[in-house]
Amino acid sequence: MNLVQTPDYRESYANSVQVRVSVWDFQLVFGLASSDSPDQITIRNQNAIYLSPQQAKALWNMLGQNLAQYEHAFGALNLEPQSHNFPQGPIN
């Protein structure tokens, strides 16, 4: 296998991901969440990636394996925010 980066390849950081599902595909919308005030979060969406259901399942499996290895090496991950700047509620 030969991996080549295209001229328009780019890397981004995201601390928010939204998942949208249709019959045909999964859409992952990546963005940056920031707290503008103690009771307000703004999410600035940056990029959307569409995956077939098969690719979404392969990604799920790969992420699960890698997260298990990470937690084995570094300890369990906590999904609850540690900062008091974020309101309580589900994590996106």
Buried (B, 14 or more C-beta within 10 A) or exposed (E): EEEEEEEEEEEEEBEBBEEEEEEEBBBBBBBBBEBEEEEEBEBEEEEEEEBEEEEBEEBEEEEEEEEEEEEEEEEEEEEEBEEEEBEEEEEE
